[in-house]
Amino acid sequence: MSGYLSPHVLFVALTFFVAGFVKGVAGMGLPTVSMGVLSAIMPPVSAASLLVIPSFVTNFWQLFTGPNFLGLIKRLWVMMLGILVGTLAGSWLLTSANTVYASVGLGAALIIFAVHGLFAKPLSVPTRFERSLSPVIGLATGLINGATGVFTLPAVPYLQALGLSKNDLIQALGLSFTVSTIALAAGLARGGAFHLGSITLSVLAIIPALLGMHVGTMVRGRISAATFRRWFLILIGILGLELAAHPFLF
């Protein structure tokens, strides 16, 4: 029993509570926060193995919050296939013995995510370009997901640029994140990164993640979304800088 109350386990639980809270407020951010924080105390591949199950549960929940599941599958299936292929191709870096490259890659992905969110202007993708762009965006998202465990780029800005309704966008993000999580789990399993300890702790992490998501959803309307998003991105950028620089400073 004391093993489940160790500082390590409590830190993991707190991390997933905060990550769930961010997801509840912003509709995204659980893997980004959990990968960024946990990779400061463990190899990125270990952090990725812990986030798989809580990420899948929360994103699967989000996937079925809207009414247009089949329509989005029909529209985005090529992108989802690209995510699957790209993740399986890129996961060799995350599961390799050289954690330096994985840490630097994760840090760089977090920095790009933060800078884009803070400074980039919203994009708009004309419908006529969607068929050719979707597989490219999916493959790029998958490669980044497989190499770093972060599956927000470039999928999130691309989906935001498609002009979807609010409900369809939330559901489309849930679809993309669910496929990314399943693909990441497959890549980790292929690389032998799953073991009983990580699976058990990942299952237990569902509880604080869902609790944090519930709390975040309740307070969503009581805080400034713009202010929350700005400080969230700033903190993600700082985490990214620390992860990218850490292997060369210590």
Salt bridges, closest charged atoms under 4 A:
GLU130 OE2 - ARG75 NE 2.77
GLU242 OE2 - HIS246 ND1 3.09
